[in-house]
Structures are given as C-alpha cells and as structure tokens.
C-alpha cells in the first residue's frame, strides 16, 4: 500500500494534468484543494 501512496503523491505533485509544482512555477497560484490532498497523503504515509 505504501508504494501506491508514494506513487499517488508523485502524481499529485508532478504527473497529473493539473500538477501542483508546475502550476506554481508557471505563476498560476496555489490550488488549496491539491495541498489538502497532498497533506492527507503525507499524513497517511506518516502513520504507516
């Protein structure tokens, strides 16, 4: 399960159409819902 969460975290940051880091670099601003989702994944990984 951990590998799935790590892959999902990578997708959220880099690989999806609305990638968080790419949007930030382009100056499009911060997507707070994505940040919340990333925090949830990181919290789950911390528990595991």
C-alpha positions as CSV (number, residue, x, y, z in Angstrom):
1,X,0.0,0.0,0.0
2,X,2.9,2.4,0.8
3,X,4.1,2.2,-2.8
4,X,0.7,3.2,-4.0
5,X,0.6,6.2,-1.7
6,X,4.1,7.3,-2.8
7,X,3.1,7.0,-6.5
8,X,-0.1,8.9,-5.8
9,X,1.9,11.7,-4.1
10,X,4.2,11.9,-7.1
11,X,1.2,12.1,-9.4
12,X,-0.3,14.9,-7.3
13,X,3.0,16.9,-7.4
14,X,4.3,16.2,-10.9
15,X,2.4,13.8,-13.2
16,X,-1.3,14.9,-13.4
17,X,-2.7,17.3,-15.8
18,X,-3.1,19.9,-13.0
19,X,0.3,19.3,-11.4
20,X,0.8,21.4,-8.3
21,X,4.5,22.2,-8.7
22,X,4.2,23.0,-12.4
23,X,1.3,25.4,-11.7
24,X,3.4,27.1,-9.0
25,X,6.4,27.5,-11.3
26,X,4.2,29.0,-14.1
27,X,2.8,31.5,-11.6
28,X,-0.8,30.1,-11.7
29,X,-1.1,30.2,-7.9
30,X,-1.7,27.5,-5.3
31,X,-4.5,25.0,-5.6
32,X,-5.6,24.7,-1.9
33,X,-7.6,21.5,-2.6
34,X,-4.5,19.9,-4.0
35,X,-2.5,21.0,-1.0
36,X,-5.1,19.5,1.3
37,X,-5.0,16.2,-0.7
38,X,-1.2,16.1,-0.5
39,X,-1.3,16.7,3.3
40,X,-3.7,13.9,3.6
41,X,-1.4,11.5,1.7
42,X,1.6,12.6,3.8
43,X,-0.4,12.1,7.0
44,X,-1.3,8.6,5.9
45,X,2.3,7.8,5.0
46,X,3.4,9.1,8.4
47,X,1.0,6.7,10.1
48,X,2.3,3.7,8.0
